[in-house]
């Protein structure tokens, strides 16, 4: 992966106005994050 520098990409989500729906997804690269985000909308 592209994680040689200890970097990672975090996507923050909130599915409704309720703060209880806040969550996050952590990925090793931007490419993996984009793939994960696209998967949510397929």
N, C-alpha and C positions, 0 to 999 in steps of 0.2 A: 504493500500500500504506500501511499504518499505520506507516511507518518514518521519520517526520519527525524524531524525536528520536534517531535512531541506535540505537533499541532493536530487539531481536530475541528470538525464543523458541528455546530449545534443548531438544530431547528427548534424554535419555540412555537407551540401551538396553543390556541384557545378556541375551542369549537363553539362557544356560545358566550353571551355576556357574563355568565357566571364564572367567577374566579376558580371555582372548583374544577372546571374543565381544563385548566392549564396543565400542560405537559411538555416534555421535550424529547427529542431524539438526538443521539450522539453518533457521529460518523467519523471515520478516519480520513476522509477526503471530501472535497466539494462534489466530485463526481458521484460518490456513493450517496451523499446527501440529496442530490438532485434525483437520483434513481429512487430513493426512499420516498421523497415528496411526490414524485409522479405516481408511485405505487398507491399512495393514499387516494388519488383522484381517478384511478382507472376503474 
